[in-house]
């Protein structure tokens, strides 16, 4: 259980709406202190605002986990005494209760919000192939978690994970059996873990998270994974679809979302403009299609090569959307969501694609 917010060792300031954490390290990972601060703030009904110097970078677990609340921000301090948002570059100002966009916080006579020049500095970028894959297992004593994770890591990096841990840095060698025992001891509470890829030049930098959650229907295993690419291009949607098809053949696929994004060569993220993450493809599990037919569900405006994947008796569908580089592909994604979400609502499982 996390500490009460006032006792959380990583929290530097608490207001009515946010908890502020100040970190001054070259790379900010999801440390035990930061994880406790995030959980404590959530329990106390606050969002988290992380303050770092402009020289700091965030790991994928931090960037993917912290900034989900309405007031959550990555607050970057600059040498000129100004603050800006590390995710979108907007200048920020402390209003006495939290950091807000300067236009919203400005007093009469102050300039309105704009992009801070340090955010738009051009740096060399590397592709980040990002996955969010959710499968469901039957809640049986023989269940071993992590096998789907191994498949996804192996398909995308050439090897299974190197380790797992409750925080960064990762400390435990990879062991599905040990991981399963840890999650079982915590049940029915959900478990969130950090995953690391294999080190070495022969493997692309990779890092992910694993969430295990008991549901009315079974045990849900959700993996997020970011894999640094050798350049700025991504595998084509059909190749990615083959990886998702293999998972759907062996597990009950609930949903999959694959995107192309950009970051640093080591897989971290600096407060720099790196463009918009863009969709490559979406996998819809059988729950989303059973209320209709495969022939009907593959018909989506702007998506011409959707296909059934997984077992014939309970097919899922892979929707190839784009190359991971085109913002206009979000229009096809929006059209797909209009088709899938009503189908999920009919199945009584609305919300599986909130990834």
C-alpha positions as CSV (number, residue, x, y, z in Angstrom):
1,X,0.0,0.0,0.0
2,X,1.3,3.5,-0.7
3,X,2.0,6.0,2.0
4,X,-0.5,8.7,2.9
5,X,0.3,11.6,0.6
6,X,1.7,13.7,3.4
7,X,4.2,11.0,4.3
8,X,5.2,10.0,0.7
9,X,9.0,10.6,0.6
10,X,9.1,11.6,-3.0
11,X,6.5,14.5,-2.7
12,X,7.9,18.0,-2.2
13,X,4.7,20.0,-2.2
14,X,1.0,19.3,-1.8
15,X,-1.9,21.6,-2.8
16,X,-5.7,21.0,-3.1
17,X,-5.3,19.7,-6.6
18,X,-1.8,18.4,-7.2
19,X,1.2,16.8,-5.6
20,X,4.5,18.2,-6.9
21,X,7.6,16.1,-7.2
22,X,11.0,17.6,-7.9
23,X,13.7,15.5,-9.5
24,X,17.2,16.5,-10.6
25,X,18.7,13.5,-12.3
26,X,20.0,12.9,-15.9
27,X,17.4,10.1,-16.4
28,X,14.2,10.0,-14.3
29,X,12.9,6.4,-14.0
30,X,9.9,5.0,-12.1
31,X,11.7,4.7,-8.9
32,X,10.1,3.3,-5.7
33,X,9.7,6.9,-4.4
34,X,8.2,8.2,-7.6
35,X,5.9,5.2,-7.8
36,X,4.8,5.8,-4.2
37,X,4.2,9.5,-4.9
38,X,2.0,8.6,-8.0
39,X,-0.1,6.0,-6.0
40,X,-0.4,8.3,-3.0
41,X,-1.5,11.2,-5.1
42,X,-4.1,9.1,-6.8
43,X,-5.5,7.8,-3.5
44,X,-5.7,11.4,-2.3
45,X,-7.5,12.6,-5.4
46,X,-4.6,14.7,-6.7
47,X,-2.7,14.7,-10.0
48,X,1.1,14.6,-10.1
49,X,3.3,17.4,-11.5
50,X,6.9,16.4,-12.1
51,X,9.5,19.2,-12.1
52,X,12.9,18.5,-13.7
53,X,15.7,20.6,-15.3
54,X,15.8,20.7,-19.1
55,X,18.8,18.4,-19.1
56,X,16.7,15.5,-17.7
57,X,15.1,12.6,-19.7
58,X,12.2,10.4,-18.8
59,X,12.1,6.6,-19.2
60,X,9.1,5.1,-21.1
61,X,7.4,3.8,-17.9
62,X,7.4,7.3,-16.4
63,X,6.3,9.1,-19.6
64,X,3.5,6.5,-20.2
65,X,2.2,6.3,-16.6
66,X,2.3,9.7,-14.9
67,X,0.7,12.2,-17.2
68,X,-2.8,11.0,-17.4
69,X,-4.7,13.4,-15.1
70,X,-6.2,16.7,-16.1
71,X,-3.5,18.6,-14.2
72,X,-0.6,16.2,-14.6
73,X,2.4,17.8,-16.2
74,X,6.1,17.5,-16.9
75,X,7.3,20.8,-15.7
76,X,10.7,21.7,-17.1
77,X,12.9,24.4,-15.6
78,X,15.0,26.5,-17.9
79,X,18.2,28.5,-17.3
80,X,16.2,31.7,-17.9
81,X,14.0,31.0,-14.9
82,X,11.0,30.1,-17.0
83,X,9.0,26.8,-17.0
84,X,7.6,24.9,-19.9
85,X,5.7,21.7,-20.5
86,X,8.1,18.9,-21.5
87,X,5.3,17.1,-23.5
88,X,4.1,20.0,-25.6
89,X,6.5,22.9,-25.1
90,X,3.9,25.4,-23.7
91,X,5.3,28.0,-21.3
92,X,4.0,27.4,-17.7
93,X,3.5,29.5,-14.6
94,X,2.9,28.6,-11.0
95,X,-0.5,30.1,-9.9
96,X,-0.1,29.4,-6.2
97,X,-1.8,26.0,-6.5
98,X,-0.3,24.3,-9.5
99,X,1.6,24.8,-12.8
100,X,-0.7,25.9,-15.6
101,X,-0.2,27.1,-19.2
102,X,0.9,30.7,-18.9
103,X,-2.0,32.0,-20.9
104,X,-4.4,30.6,-18.3
105,X,-2.3,31.8,-15.4
106,X,-1.3,35.2,-16.8
107,X,-2.0,38.5,-15.1
108,X,-2.7,41.7,-16.9
109,X,0.3,42.9,-18.9
110,X,2.0,39.5,-19.1
111,X,2.6,37.9,-22.5
112,X,0.3,35.0,-23.4
113,X,1.4,31.4,-23.6
114,X,3.6,30.2,-26.5
115,X,6.2,27.6,-27.2
116,X,9.4,27.8,-25.3
117,X,12.4,28.0,-27.7
118,X,14.3,25.2,-26.0
119,X,11.4,22.8,-26.8
120,X,11.7,23.2,-30.5
121,X,15.5,22.6,-30.7
122,X,16.1,20.1,-33.5
123,X,17.8,16.9,-32.3
124,X,18.4,13.6,-34.0
125,X,15.4,11.4,-33.4
126,X,14.9,7.6,-33.4
127,X,11.7,5.7,-34.0
128,X,9.9,4.2,-31.0
129,X,7.6,1.3,-31.9
130,X,5.0,1.3,-29.1
131,X,2.6,-1.5,-28.2
132,X,-0.3,-1.8,-25.8
133,X,-1.6,-5.4,-25.8
134,X,-4.2,-6.9,-23.5
135,X,-5.2,-10.6,-23.2
136,X,-7.4,-12.4,-20.8
137,X,-6.6,-15.7,-19.0
138,X,-8.9,-18.1,-17.2
139,X,-8.4,-17.8,-13.5
140,X,-7.0,-21.2,-12.8
141,X,-4.4,-22.5,-10.4
142,X,-2.1,-23.5,-13.2
143,X,-2.0,-20.1,-14.8
144,X,1.5,-18.8,-15.5
145,X,1.8,-15.1,-16.4
146,X,4.4,-13.5,-18.7
147,X,4.3,-15.9,-21.6
148,X,2.5,-13.5,-23.8
149,X,5.0,-10.9,-22.8
150,X,7.8,-13.2,-23.9
151,X,6.2,-13.6,-27.3
152,X,5.8,-9.9,-27.8
153,X,9.4,-9.1,-26.7
154,X,10.8,-11.9,-28.8
155,X,8.9,-10.8,-32.0
156,X,10.0,-7.2,-31.7
157,X,13.5,-7.4,-30.2
158,X,14.8,-10.9,-31.0
159,X,14.7,-12.0,-27.3
160,X,12.5,-12.3,-24.3
161,X,12.7,-9.8,-21.5
162,X,15.8,-9.6,-19.4
163,X,14.0,-8.8,-16.1
164,X,11.1,-7.4,-14.1
165,X,10.7,-5.3,-11.0
166,X,8.2,-3.2,-9.1
167,X,10.2,-0.1,-10.0
168,X,13.2,1.2,-12.0
169,X,15.9,0.1,-12.2
170,X,14.8,-3.4,-12.9
171,X,16.3,-5.8,-10.3
172,X,14.8,-9.3,-10.8
173,X,15.9,-11.7,-13.6
174,X,13.1,-12.7,-15.9
175,X,11.1,-15.6,-14.5
176,X,7.4,-16.1,-15.4
177,X,7.1,-18.4,-12.4
178,X,8.4,-15.8,-9.9
179,X,6.4,-13.0,-11.5
180,X,3.2,-15.1,-11.3
181,X,3.8,-15.9,-7.6
182,X,4.3,-12.3,-6.8
183,X,1.0,-11.3,-8.6
184,X,-0.9,-14.2,-6.9
185,X,0.3,-13.1,-3.5
186,X,-1.1,-9.6,-4.2
187,X,-4.4,-10.7,-5.6
188,X,-7.1,-9.5,-5.8
189,X,-5.2,-6.2,-5.8
190,X,-3.9,-5.3,-9.3
191,X,-0.1,-5.5,-9.9
192,X,2.0,-3.1,-12.0
193,X,5.5,-4.0,-13.0
194,X,8.4,-2.7,-15.1
195,X,10.0,-4.9,-17.8
196,X,13.4,-4.5,-19.3
197,X,14.7,-5.8,-22.6
198,X,18.0,-7.6,-23.2
199,X,21.1,-5.4,-23.0
200,X,23.8,-5.5,-25.7
201,X,24.3,-4.0,-29.1
202,X,22.6,-7.0,-30.8
203,X,19.3,-6.1,-29.3
204,X,17.4,-2.8,-29.7
205,X,16.7,-0.9,-26.5
206,X,13.3,-1.9,-25.1
207,X,11.4,-1.3,-22.0
208,X,7.8,-1.9,-21.0
209,X,5.3,-2.4,-18.2
210,X,3.0,-5.2,-17.2
211,X,-0.3,-4.8,-15.4
212,X,-2.2,-7.8,-14.0
213,X,-5.7,-7.3,-12.9
214,X,-8.4,-9.7,-11.7
215,X,-11.7,-9.2,-13.4
216,X,-15.2,-10.8,-13.4
217,X,-14.2,-12.7,-16.6
218,X,-10.7,-13.9,-15.6
219,X,-7.2,-12.4,-15.3
220,X,-6.3,-9.6,-17.6
221,X,-2.6,-9.2,-18.6
222,X,-1.8,-5.9,-20.2
223,X,1.7,-5.2,-21.7
224,X,3.0,-1.9,-22.9
225,X,6.3,-2.0,-24.8
226,X,8.5,0.6,-26.5
227,X,11.2,-0.6,-28.8
228,X,13.8,1.8,-30.3
229,X,14.2,1.4,-34.1
230,X,17.5,1.7,-35.9
231,X,16.2,4.8,-37.8
232,X,13.0,6.7,-38.2
233,X,11.0,4.0,-40.1
234,X,8.8,1.3,-38.6
235,X,7.8,-2.2,-39.6
236,X,4.9,-2.2,-42.0
237,X,1.4,-2.8,-40.6
238,X,1.2,-6.3,-42.2
239,X,4.3,-7.5,-40.3
240,X,3.1,-6.0,-37.1
241,X,-0.3,-7.8,-37.8
242,X,1.5,-11.1,-38.0
243,X,2.9,-10.6,-34.4
244,X,-0.6,-9.7,-33.1
245,X,-2.0,-12.7,-35.0
246,X,0.4,-15.0,-33.2
247,X,-0.7,-13.7,-29.8
248,X,-4.4,-14.0,-30.8
249,X,-3.8,-17.6,-31.9
250,X,-2.4,-18.5,-28.4
251,X,-4.3,-16.2,-26.0
252,X,-7.7,-14.5,-25.7
253,X,-7.0,-11.2,-27.3
254,X,-9.0,-8.3,-25.8
255,X,-7.3,-5.4,-27.6
256,X,-4.0,-4.2,-29.2
257,X,-2.9,-0.8,-30.2
258,X,0.4,-0.2,-32.1
259,X,1.9,3.2,-32.8
260,X,4.9,4.9,-34.2
261,X,6.5,7.6,-32.0
262,X,10.0,9.1,-31.6
263,X,12.5,9.6,-28.8
264,X,16.2,9.1,-27.9
265,X,18.5,6.4,-29.1
266,X,18.5,4.8,-25.7
267,X,14.7,4.7,-25.5
268,X,14.3,7.7,-23.2
269,X,12.5,11.0,-23.9
270,X,13.8,14.5,-23.5
271,X,11.7,17.7,-23.4
272,X,11.9,18.3,-27.1
273,X,9.5,18.3,-30.0
274,X,9.4,14.9,-31.6
275,X,6.1,15.1,-33.5
276,X,2.9,13.2,-32.9
277,X,2.7,9.5,-32.2
278,X,0.7,8.0,-35.1
279,X,-1.2,4.7,-35.4
280,X,0.1,1.7,-37.2
281,X,-2.7,-0.8,-36.4
282,X,-5.4,-1.9,-34.0
283,X,-6.3,-5.5,-32.9
284,X,-9.9,-6.0,-31.8
285,X,-10.6,-9.1,-29.8
286,X,-13.6,-11.4,-30.2
287,X,-15.6,-9.5,-27.7
288,X,-15.7,-6.6,-30.0
289,X,-16.8,-8.5,-33.1
290,X,-19.1,-11.3,-31.7
291,X,-22.2,-9.1,-31.9
292,X,-21.8,-8.8,-35.6
293,X,-19.9,-10.8,-38.3
294,X,-16.3,-10.7,-39.5
295,X,-17.5,-9.7,-43.0
296,X,-19.3,-6.7,-41.5
297,X,-16.7,-5.7,-38.9
298,X,-13.8,-5.5,-41.5
299,X,-15.7,-2.7,-43.4
300,X,-14.2,0.5,-42.0
301,X,-13.8,3.7,-44.1
302,X,-10.1,4.4,-44.8
303,X,-9.0,0.8,-43.8
304,X,-8.9,-1.5,-46.8
305,X,-7.0,-4.6,-45.6
306,X,-8.6,-5.5,-42.3
307,X,-8.5,-9.3,-41.7
308,X,-9.6,-12.0,-39.3
309,X,-6.8,-13.3,-37.0
310,X,-6.7,-15.8,-34.2
311,X,-8.8,-19.0,-34.0
312,X,-11.6,-19.6,-36.4
313,X,-14.1,-20.3,-33.6
314,X,-13.5,-17.0,-31.9
315,X,-11.9,-14.7,-34.4
316,X,-10.3,-11.3,-33.6
317,X,-9.6,-8.7,-36.3
318,X,-6.4,-6.8,-37.2
319,X,-7.0,-3.4,-38.7
320,X,-3.8,-2.0,-40.5
321,X,-4.1,1.7,-40.3
322,X,-0.8,3.4,-41.4
323,X,2.9,3.6,-41.3
324,X,3.3,5.3,-37.9
325,X,4.3,8.6,-39.4
326,X,1.1,10.3,-40.8
327,X,-1.1,12.3,-38.4
328,X,-4.0,12.1,-40.8
329,X,-4.2,8.3,-40.0
330,X,-5.9,9.3,-36.8
331,X,-8.9,10.0,-38.9
332,X,-9.1,6.3,-39.9
333,X,-8.5,5.4,-36.2
334,X,-11.5,7.6,-35.3
335,X,-13.7,5.9,-37.9
336,X,-12.6,2.6,-36.5
337,X,-13.5,3.6,-32.9
338,X,-17.0,4.6,-34.0
339,X,-17.5,1.1,-35.3
340,X,-15.8,-0.8,-32.4
341,X,-17.1,1.0,-29.4
342,X,-20.8,0.5,-30.1
343,X,-20.0,-3.2,-30.8
344,X,-18.3,-3.4,-27.4
345,X,-21.2,-1.7,-25.7
346,X,-23.5,-4.4,-27.0
347,X,-21.2,-7.0,-25.6
348,X,-21.3,-5.2,-22.2
349,X,-17.5,-4.4,-22.3
350,X,-17.3,-0.8,-23.3
351,X,-14.0,0.8,-22.9
352,X,-11.4,-1.9,-23.8
353,X,-9.8,0.4,-26.4
354,X,-8.8,3.1,-24.0
355,X,-5.1,2.5,-24.6
